[in-house]
Amino acid sequence: MGEDRPIPELFQRLFREHYPGVARKLYALTGDYAAAEDLAQEVFLRLYQNPPDRLEAVGAWLHRVLTRVAYDYLRQRASSKSLLEKETARVTAGPESAAPSGETEVIREWEKQVVRRVLQKLSDRDRNALVLREEGYSYEEIALRLGVNPKIVGTLLARAEERLKKTYGKEERHDGGRSETDRRGTGF
């Protein structure tokens, strides 16, 4: 048991020395004090359970781990927020959305057709990336499916979404020159 004693002391020293900086960086990334403190504990738990081979490089190791932990937290928070917003919208929509009018149903069907046509005009990679994100896949899962580096998935999705919007705008202009509000306002 004498050999086990120095590790906790070393860990305590590392914790006291590095915790303020780790918590500060996590707060800068998350913008939430409580989350930053919880995530800092997660970082130091990982340090305790699986320390780096070279303890003189513990600062760099902590920075790498805290960055991963923060980004995982932010992705999870964004995903949860999106799901909550969708569920809230569904619940608050009321009975109107349960049985849409004939006009609403026709508009929705038209919009679906336009989106399908637009998606077909995109590259396979753009189309697949957007569909996977819409289905709720994580960036890591999208990267795996597309065979790309996970670090570029956010940029890839942003560019694919921009191309989708441009193509959608062109597609709408070719639809008789009337905008969606024109179609709705005239009642067809």
Summary of the structure (lengths in Angstrom):
residues: 188
radius of gyration: 24.6
end to end distance: 82.9
largest distance: 84.8
contacts: 454
relative contact order: 0.07
helix: 82%
strand: 0%
